Amino acid sequence: MLTYTLRYTGHPLVDAGVATITAFAGKTDPADVTADDLSQVAEYITREYSKNPMKSFLTVVFPNSGFTQPAFDKQPEKRVAYASKVLLSWLDNIETTQERCVVFNIPATMRVHRQAVPLIGPEDGFNFYAEGDSGLPISGLALLAIQALPLGSLKCAGRLLVIHAEDPDLTYRFAAQALEANRRYLSLASQADKYEDVKHPRTQIIDRLVRAEEARKDAEISSVTAYHLTNYGTNAAVDIYHLPLQIMRFLSYATDATYRNAWQRIVQRSWEGGRATPESDTFGLPRQRNVLYEDLFALPQEARRFLRTFILRMPRLVKGQGKDDPRATYSLLTETDLVSWPLTALFLKEVMNVDDSRIEAIKAMADHLADYIDEHGDQRLFRTLLYGGNRGQDYQELRTRLIRADYGVAARQGPLFTLDEFVAVFENTDNQYTWMLARDLLLIRIIERLYERGKIAQIHEAVGSPVDAVDIEQE
């Protein structure tokens, strides 16, 4: 019987380990995990961590630990003793101190250092611990959770990729996915010297997130943070990737039935190498990078560029861009069917927090302009919208052409847009919503409307691919 109940704490590494133990036990609530479940986890870890390929993986997470010490290869009793110390000290409070566990606030069983807990100080780094007392007081329960962490994570690009959500249920699903893949791999690669490494951490984060969200559509949406870390030698480091609530909400809706078809077609054109479906590695994860998934991490700051690239299909050139990057080959001329106003409206509402009245004003103005361009063949206006520059004088030119078009038809069929609509669409801008973005939004809806009416072929000459249609940036 357990003296203390396993639970989530809010600490990403501990929670991922707790979720891994819970999934290993076949439970969904850590409070249901029993002492027998913990013993089975400890037994599995002792067996797998003491040999390759898992031992090679652990050099990234627990360097210089008893699991990875080369000297212990000839002294297996020392490895068994170390495993008992870090995996079974929850049983009877071995080496009990008078301190409290910094994770669970229960009696600590020992003080540990970076070989047992990633990214904390070494044994001789007194200045990096409270009161100059070397080591971190921790309980056996927390220590077991930390040791289980690699099984519920991925080895990715030479580091450990840990995904933690504000909602514990989502953290559990991430850990359960990784645990299943890792256990399957270990059963197939028992003789391998090294642990296979997946690539592209940002792509893997979104891919796993989409899979997890598809299984829990009725759950609350929460933010997600991924930690891509190494605890190795003097190069210990962590890169943190955060997906805030607004991006998570957008992703949840974009993959739902209403928007799924439009979203999936854009996703399929975002895999490197021109693949509609990526190759899968040993873990069932994508081998190729998905540039759409990667660019989600630049939101909402790069909202306009995101829309221009993936919705408006403007080719995008990046310095040092690989030859397999599909963004360089995007073409409005051949991919008009990927332009989606409903997906754009969702993006505006969820990612950029644009109010519904402004979204409706954009749509209404764009519909009138699309009808005007169709009926009057005004390619100069269309090209101004499509290829206009971003300077103040370019805004003046755009306004002039819009006013001329409005004036030309107002007497016969009424104005193309009202003053209120123009102000709602172009004015009252801020750092995110600019007149350039407003122009792109009008264009998205105009193109979609012309395409729906079968009239887009009439303006293919205007669509073209002049040099100034390509977005060029430096990464």
N, C-alpha and C positions, 0 to 999 in steps of 0.2 A: 504493500500500500504506500502511495506517495505521501510524504509529509507535507509537501507544498504542491499546489496545482499549477500546471503549465498554463501560460497565458501570453497574450500579446502585450508588448510594452511601448510601442512607438519607435523603438530603436530599429533601424532598417536591417542591420545584420542579424540581430537577435530574432526579430520577427520572421525574417526569411528562414532562419533555422528552425524556429518553432513551427512554422507552416510546413516545413519539410518533414519534421518528426511526425506531425499530425497526419500528413498525407501517407507517410510510410506505414503508419499504424492503421490506415484505412478509415480514419475518422475525419470529420470536418470541423470539429470544435476541439481546440487544444485542451479544454477542461475535461474532455472525455478520455484523454490519454492516460493509460495506467502504467504502473511500475513495470509490468511485463512488457508493455509496448516499448518503454525506454530501454529495457534490457535487450530486446530484439534489435533495436536501432544500434545500440552500442556494439552488439555482436557483429552486425553487418559492417559497421565502420571499421572495427578492429580487423576484420578479414580483408576488406578491400583497400583500406588505406595503407596497409603494410606491404603492398606489392604494386608493381606496375600493372596497368597504366595509371592508376589513381595516384600512386606515389609521385609520379612526375608532375601531375596536375597540382599536387599540394605544395610544391616548391614555390608556386605563385602566391599561395594563401598562408601557409604555415612554414616558412623557411626555418631551418635549424630546429624544427620540432622533432620529437621522438619518432614520428612517422617518416621523416625524410632524412634523418641522420645516416650517412653512408656507413659509419662505424657500427651502427646497430644491425647491419646486414649479417655480420658475423657474431652478433650478440643478441639473438632474437628475444632472450628473456628481458633485456632492457626495453625493447620495443613493446613487449607485452605489459611490462610494468608502467610504462608511460601511458599506454592506451587505457589501462585501468585507472590511472590517476585522472586523466582528462575526461573520461567517458563514464566512470562509475562512482565518482566522489559524491554524487547525489544520494547514494545509498545509505551511508552512515556518517556523513560529515567528517570524513578523514581530514586531518590537519585543520581542524576548526579554529578560526580566529575569533576575535571579539568584535570584528567589523561586520558591516552589512554589505550585501551584494549591491553593486552600483546599478544593476539591471533590474532585479526583482525585489530589492529591498527585503530580502530574507537573510539569515545568517550566511556569511561568506565562508567558503571552505578553504580558500587559499588566495594568494596574490599571484597574478599571472602577468606575462609580458608579451611582446609582439609575436613570439613563436606560437602562442596559443590563441591570441586575439589579434586580428589584423589591424594595422595602422595605429597601434598604441606604441609607447616607447619601449626601448630595450632595457635590459636589466641594469645597465650602468648609467641610464639617463635620468638621474635623480631630479634634475631641474624640470623635467616634463611631467612630473606627478605631483599631486596635491601634497603640500607640506614637505616636499622633498623626500617622500617615502616611496622607494622604488616598487613598482608593481601596481596592479589594479585589483582591488578586492572583488571576488566574484564567487558565486555559488556554483555547486556542481550542476545544477539544473541549467543555468545560463551557459556554463562551459560546454555542456553537451549540445545545446542549441547552436552555439558557435561552431562546434566541430561538424555538425550536420550541414552547415551552410553550403559547402561546395556541392553537395548532392542536389540541392534545390536551386542551383545557379548554373550558369554556363561558363565554360572556358572560351573566351572570345578575344581574338587578336592578342593572345598572350597574357590576358588578364582575366579576372573573375567578373562576370556581369551579374549583378544582383538587382532585381526589380522589386520595388516596395511601393505599395499604394496606401492612400489614406484609408481606404476601405479594406479591412483585414481579409474579407472574402476574396478580393481580387489578388491580394498578396498570396493567399493560399493557392489560388489557381495558377499563378505564375510558378510557384514552388512545385506544385504537383506536376505541371507540365515538364519542368526541368528534371524532376526526380524520375519520372517515367522514362524520359529520353536517356538519362545518365545510367539508370539501372539496365536498360536494354543494351546500351553500348558496352557496359562493363561485362555483361554476360556474353557478348559476341567478341570482345577484344581482350579476353583474359590473358593472352600471351603477348599483347602489344607492349612495346617499350615506352612509347609516349602517348599521351592523351590527345586525341584529335582536337583540332582548334577550329571553331567557327569564326567567321569574319563579319565585319560591318556591324558594330554594336548598335548604332541607331536604327538600322534596318531591322535587326533582330528584336529590338524593343517594340517597334510598332507591329511587326509580324506577330509576336507573342501576345501583344495587347489585343489585336483584332481577334485572334483565336479565343482569347479568354472572354472578351466582350460578347462574342457570338453565343457563348454558353450561358450568359447571364444578362439577357436583355431587360429583365424586369428589376434589376438591382439599381441602387443609387449610383450616380456617376461621381467619381472621385478623382482627384489629381494623382499623378504617378511620378515617382522619381527613380531613376536608375543610377546605380553606382558601378562604374567600370574601374576596378581597382587592382593594384598589385601591391603585395607586401614584401616583394623580393629585394633583398640586399639594401643597398643605399639608394635604390631607385623607387622606393615605396611612393605611391601616388594614387590619386583617385580623380577621375573625371565624372562630373555629375550632370545628368541629363534630366531636365524637369519638363513634364507636360502638365501645364496648369489646367484648372477645371474647364476653362473655356475651350481649350483644344480638345480635351477629352469629350466634352459634350458634342462638339462638332463631329468628331470621329464616330461617336456612338450613333448619331443621327445619319451620318453619311453612309454608314454600313447597314442601316436599317432598310426595310423593304422599299420605302418611298424613293430613296436616292441611290440604292445599291447598284443598279445597272449602270448609271452614269458614272458613279465613283469607281466601280470595278474596271470599266473600260479605260479610265485615265490611269489607274494603278497599273494595269497590264502594259501600258505604253511607257511605263517609268522604270522597268527593269533594265539594267545594263545588258548590253549585248543584243538588244532588240528582241528579247524573249517575251512572249505574252505570259508565260508561266516559268518561273525560275527553276533551275535544277535544285534538287534537295540533297543535303548532305547525309551523313550517317545518322544524325539526330532528327532528320525530317525537317530541317530548317533550310532556308534559302541560301544557296551559295553566292548568288549575285546580289549586288547592292540595288536598292530601289531609291531613286533620287527623289521621288515624291515623299516617301517615308522620311528620308533624311532632311528634306527641307521643312517638314512640319516643326522641327525643333527651332527654326528661325522665326516662328510666328509668336506673337502677332506683329513683331517689328518689321518683318519683310512681307507684309500682307499683299501689297500691290505687286511685288515681283512674283509672288506665289501665284496670284491670279493671272498675270500676264503669261507666265510660263505654262501652267498646267490647264488653265481654262481657256485662255485666249490663244494658246498654242504658238506663242512667239518663241523662235529658237533662242537659246541662251548659251553664250560662250563664256567659259570660265578659264582663266589662265591656268595652264597645267592640266586642263581637262583631258581625261582619258578618252581614247578613241571609241570606247564602248558606251560613253555617256549619251543617253538618248535625247537629252535636252537640246543638243546641237542639231538634231534632225527634225525637231518639231516644225510643223508647217500648217498654217491656217488654210493653205490652198488644198491640202489633201486630208486634213483632219477636222473639217468643219463640223462633222457629226459629234465631235467630242465637246463642243462648246455648249454649256448648260447653264441657263439662267436659274433654274430652281436650285442647283448646287451652289451657284454664286450667291443667291439670296440667303441660303442657309449659312454660308461662310460669313457674309456681312453681319448677320444677326448674332451668330454664336461666337465668332472669333473677334470681330471688330466692334460688336455691340452697337451697330447702327439700328436706329429705331425703325419700326415698321412703316411709318408714314414716309420717311425718306426713301426706303426701298421701293414703295409703291410709286412714288414720284419719279424715280429713275426708270422704272418699268414703263410707266405711262408715256413719259417723254420719248423713250427709246422706241416704243411701238409706233408713235406718230412719225418719228424720223425715219424708221424703216419703211413705212408705207410711202412717205415722201420720196425717199431714195429709189424705191421700186418704181413708182409711177413716173418720176421725172428723170430717172437715170443720172442723178447728181453724183457722179463719181468723185468730183473734187471735194465735196463735203465728206464723202466716205473716206477718202484718202487722208483728209485732214484729221479725221477721228482716228484713223488707223496708224498713220505714220507721223503725226505732228510731234514737234519737239516739246521740251519741258521747261522752256524759258518763259518769262513773263510775256514777251512779245508773241510767243506761240499761243498763249491763252487769249491774247487780243485777237489773233487771226481766227482762232476757233469761234470766239464769240461773234466776230464779224460775219463769218460764213453761216452761223446759225441764225443770226438776225436777217441776213439776206434771204435765206431759205424761208424763214417765217414770213417775212414781208411779201415774198413772191406769191404765196398761196393764201395769205390771210383774207384778202378781199373776196376770193372765190369760195373757199371752203373752211374759213376760220383759222385761227392761229395753230401752229404746231405745238406750242407750249405756252403756258401762262407765266407771268412774272413770278408767281409763287412757286411754280414748278422749277423754274430756272434757279431761283434762290435755294430751294431745297436740294437741288442736285449739285450745284457748283459752289455755292457760297457757304458761309459758316463752317469753314474747314478748320482742321487742327493738324497735329503732327502725323496722325494716321490717315485721316480722310482729307485728301487734297483734290484740287481740280483735275490733276492728272489721273488720279484713281477714278474720279467721276467720269472722265472721258472713256476710260477703259470699261467701266461698267455699262455705260450706254452702248459701247461697241459690242460687248458680249451679247446683250439682249437684241441689238439690231441684227447681228449675224444669225443668232438662233431663229429670229422671226423670219428672216429672208430664207433661211434654210428650210424651215417648216413649210413655207409657201412655195418651195421649189424654185425660188428665184435667185439663189446664190450664184448660179452659173453665170448670170448676167454681169456680175461684177468681178469675175475671176481675174480680169485684166488689172483691176485695181488692187486685188489681194496680193498678187506678185510676191517677190521677196527682195526688195531693195536692201542695201546695206544698213540703212537706218532702221530697218525693222528688227534687227537682231540686238538682243540685250547682251551687252558685254560687261563682265565684271571680273574682279580679281579675288580669288580665295586665298 
